[in-house]
Structure formats: C-alpha cells, structure tokens
Amino acid sequence: MKFGIFLPPYHALNENPAAALDRDIALLAHLDWLGFDEAWIGEHHSGGFEIIASPELFIANVAQRTRRIRFGTGVVSLPYHHPLMVADRMMLLDHLTKGRAMFGMGAGVLASDAAQMGISPADQRRMMVEGMAAVIRLLRGEIVSMETDWFSLREARVHLPAYSEPGIEMAVACARSPAGALAAGRWGIPMLAIGGSSPDSLKFHLTNWQIYAECARENGHQPDRSRWRMGSLMHLAETRERAFDNVRFGLVPWARYLKEVTSFEFVPPDSPDPAGYVVEHGVGIIGTPDDAIRHIEQILDGTGGFGVHLDFAHNWADWESTKRSYELFARYVIPHFKGTLQSRRASYDFCVDNRESFAAATTEAVQAANRIVRTKPG
C-alpha cells in the first residue's frame, strides 16, 4: 500500500492567507522528508477556506522544494477549463516535475464556483464527461477534433510529449454519485474516492467500485484495486486525550464551513462534542497510531481492498501538532501496512530464541582466549 494526503486545503477565515499557503508548502516538504508517497492538491474559487485556485501552479512551486513525493491535481474541475489548456498545462507540469505530476480530474464540487462562471450544476457532470473525452485523448498524443456546446477542438494536439513513461498518471474523483465511476471505467482510469470513510460512505464506495469494474471490463480495461485511492480523516497524538485536546484548535470552523458552503456535512457544527461525534459516527479518527491502523483495516474490509490511502489535510490542530500527527503516522502506521517491520521482528525473535546458545558460545570463546593468554610463554 502507498500513502499520501489530499490537500484541499482548509484554512480558517481569521488566518493570513499568505502564511497559510506557506504552511501548506512547508507541510508537503515535511511529508516528503517523512517518506509519504504522494499529495493531491485541490482547485476551488470561492468560499474563502480552500484557497488554492490552481493546483498546477501550486505543484510547480512545491515540486522545486521536494525530492521524491509525487503530486496530483485533486482535482482539475474540467467544466471550468478548455480541454487543450488543461492538457498543455499538465504536459508542462509533467516536465517541470520530472515525472512527479499526476492528473486528477472531476466535475467541481462547489456550486458557488460553477455559479460564478454561469455553469448550471445540472450540466457539470455531462461537461466533465465531455472534457475527459478530449483531455485524455490529447494527453495520449492524439489529434482531436470535437464540438460541444461549450468548447471546440479543431485538429488540436499537445506540442510536448509526456515526460513520464508511458504517460502521465491519471485519476477521476468519485464521491457518492456514480458519474465519476462510470467515466473512470470507460477510460480505464483509476478512481480517487473523496467522499469520506464512515460506514455509510464505504457502502457508496463499494457500489462505485462495482460500477467502475463492470464498466471498465465492458470497455476492454482490467480494473486494478492497487490503483484505487481512498481518502479518510484523522488526527493522531501519543494519547487519545492529547489528540482530542489538539483538535479543539480548528475542528469547529472546519465543520461549519462544510455545512454552510459545501455539499458535505460530516459533523453538525452545533454539536456539543464535535470531536466525540467524529469518532462515534465513524467520520474519522482522533486518537493514536493504533486507532489509525484499525481504521484503515476497517476501510480495507469495507471496500474489499484499495492501493493508496490519502489522509485529508484539515487543519483541525495547530501547526506543531499537525506535523507531529503526520510524523506518528509515518513512524508507526505506514510500516504496519508496508510490511517493513516483519524482518526486524523476525531477527529480534531469532536472537531472543537463541540467546542462551549465543551467550554460551560467546562465554566459551572468551574463556578460550583467556587460556591462550595464560599459557603463552613469558
């Protein structure tokens, strides 16, 4: 399994936006140092909380400050952009990052974004499907002519080849609607599940997987669970008590934003105990690395398996506690699932099981050396 984060990002309205963006950059550099595999960066244009308008620009910036972590657009909202512009920007980003860029696409989640551009929410999923048909073919090096009610392509082509081989990696955002699963299955592109990991959410994800797998096979593609990305919410500390204390910093503003601006309501903002609600209703984990391990195992059981876990970056806690949460995840959760602890444990157990014989051999060797010294002439 691989591990990463999904960075919308979420920043409270009382915070300096320039400082908030600097902290997002610092967070991704921190994750690169900790050994996380990837990070997906959101695109939003209203609401004041999710303040990255261009994931491509942000990725181009942060890629220069990191070494190995990969970056995905999470996601480019296709109805907001001409397909050739999207494809050209992603090809450029593929080169600027030396193959560390990934292309995530979707319909756009904020109705307020679409409204400002005169786009009806009823048209967004259709437009996403049409945009995908154009962008994917362009990224695969095809010459595309296509006419819709919102864009035209006339023998269009990208003028850069992909840096990545065999091409830039792609993903399609899927929440609860089957539209993303059907579009992803048609093109054989993996899903990026961003609808939460509560028990109810897992039912939707499993249904979407079944829709995706059937559609993929019908179109000649082999569904691969190892490429399925699953997002969840968590904050970790050394103890549950400390974790609960940490999230008093930002959980309530986050919950209020989701209810008042977005289409998601994970936690009632007027809940007398929002942290307790998160844990009690399976919205996410506020606890220890052991709690995180159990949570991910429950998601694996509930979905039948996936290949990449993404932690939603939510700013529930202050900066230092947030960094500590990711450090605990990297030290204790990732090794559990990557299988990097077994050989050390086996070696340790082998030494313990044979301790007496090893000690006896060492004692005998020391005694033999002493006898040699005592019998040596002079």
ABEGO torsion letter per residue (X at the ends): XBBBBBBOBBBBAABBAAAAAAAAAAAAAAAAAAGBABBBBBBBABGGABABABAAAAAAAAAAABAABBBBBOBBBAAABBAAAAAAAAAAAAAAAGGABBBBBBAEABAAAAAAAGBBAAAAAAAAAAAAAAAAAAAAGBBBBBBBAABBBBGBBBABBBABOAEBBBBBBBBABAAAAAAAAAAGBBBBBAAEABAAAAAAAAAAAAAAAAAAAAAGBBBBAAABBBBBBBBBBABAAAAAAAAAAAAAAAAAAAAAABABBABBAABABAAAAAAAAGABBBEBAAAAAAAAAAAAAAAGEBABBBBBBAGABBAAAAAAAAAAAAAAAAAAAAGAAAAAAAAAAAAAAAAAAAAAAAAAAAAAAAAAAAABBX
